[in-house]
Amino acid sequence: MARPPLVPLGPELSGAERTRFARHLLLPDLGLDGQRRLRSARVLVVGAGGLGSPALLYLAAAGVGTIGVVDDDVVEVTNLQRQVVHGVDDVGRPKVDSAADAVAAISPDTVVVRHRDRLDALGALGVLADYDLVLDGADNFPTRYLVGDACARLGIPHVWGSVYRFDGQVSVWWAGEGPCYACVFPTQPPAGAVPSCAVGGVLGAVCASVGSVMATEAVKLVAGIGDPLVGRLLVHDALRQTWGAVPVRRDPECRVCGSGADATRALGWATAHAAADGDEDVEAMERVQAARPSVDVVELARLLDERASGGTGFVLLDVREPGERDVAAIPGSELVPVALVRDGVEVPGASGRVYVHCKSGGRSAEAVDLLRARGVDAIDVEGGILAWSRDVDPSVPLY
């Protein structure tokens, strides 16, 4: 159902603005009042990436008066396949800067606030409190849970999107009006359990589909029109070209917005989880990490040369996904994705020494811990294939 407008009426539109936004003014539901609300709206976009890019462009084109952009990253070549606010000349620039330039090119009157920081539990409330609503296009679970937590604490709507390969999801989380993010996704997946787009890939146009829906939801909320996705999870399958809506409900016992929620606790799922589980679990994890043996890629290259010359044998295990290996590989490695290691599959060379690498180190560290718990002499390769390309063989592509 429609809800009251989120933003009060702004100043009267000038003649030039009436011409620019004429197609909006012709819409019975939006009209002049809706455009004035958009002009006075303050919208924060978390992540100037695949989802944030189309959302930023359409929010700017719609005439949103103030847009905040949160991103601590710089533009990389691999971003250009889907992150359409950045161009070839922006590679190496902070994403907030190239995103601000793209917004200015479309809507010079829009004020862009650049937050070149990664949101954390200490600063999130201070950043989000200055906005009417938040569009969350984050690419990692800790940030998603932090944004959802902060939005629920502040009582502001949280337009959320997610993409993976050919699939997308969108919803509006809004504590007090419907479920918050934690109501529907109460448990953060373990690190590496859900592949990221950097691991599994994503069709760039799917980001456009989902990001444009996010921008539409933002406009609806600002102007108080239509039926926002509060209490519904929109699911997109691009291969079948279908959209479906799944009902979702508020959890009365939700740790974030439920009756027993602690409004004084630190924000973020990881902090709450560690506190609930006790210090013993944290200390145990630290002991495991401290005991994990490792080598850097330069040392691995030396060991591979020795092996090729008849030296001590060992297995180099690649725990990435097959598609990643098609992009780049270390010669002489054997592929066993980390999911198979989790399932307990027998790895090559388990009776001897096994060196383990992934893209940048996260999955290899997990695999080493699992293998060592099974009695395998497993060694982590620090920095993974990205470090190999940087420090050993620059001809190996980055991705």
Number of C-alpha atoms within 10 A of each C-alpha: 9 12 15 11 16 20 20 17 18 16 11 13 15 9 8 9 12 15 12 14 17 14 11 17 17 11 11 9 15 21 16 20 18 25 27 22 25 30 25 19 26 22 27 27 27 26 24 32 26 30 34 31 25 26 29 32 22 20 26 27 17 20 25 26 21 20 23 23 25 24 23 16 17 17 23 19 15 12 20 18 14 20 24 22 25 27 17 11 10 18 17 12 14 17 27 27 22 20 27 22 16 20 24 17 14 16 18 13 15 20 17 23 17 18 18 16 13 14 20 14 17 10 13 19 19 11 14 22 17 12 17 20 25 25 28 27 28 24 19 13 17 19 22 23 22 24 28 30 27 25 25 22 19 14 19 22 25 28 29 28 26 22 26 19 18 18 21 21 21 22 27 29 29 25 26 14 15 20 25 32 28 25 23 16 10 15 12 15 11 8 13 14 12 14 14 16 15 14 18 15 15 20 17 19 16 24 30 20 17 28 31 21 23 31 24 18 23 28 28 23 26 27 26 21 18 15 12 20 23 23 21 19 20 19 20 21 15 16 10 9 9 10 13 11 15 10 10 16 13 21 18 14 12 18 18 28 26 18 11 11 14 12 11 7 11 16 23 22 24 16 14 14 12 13 14 10 10 10 10 10 13 12 11 11 11 11 11 11 13 9 10 15 17 16 14 15 22 16 12 18 16 11 16 20 12 13 14 12 9 8 11 11 15 17 20 24 28 27 25 24 18 14 11 17 16 8 11 17 20 18 8 12 16 16 20 19 18 24 18 13 17 13 9 12 11 11 17 16 16 16 11 12 17 22 22 30 30 28 26 16 19 16 24 29 23 20 27 26 20 18 22 14 12 12 10 18 17 28 24 26 28 25 20 23 28 22 20 26 19 15 13 16 15 12 10 16 13 17 15
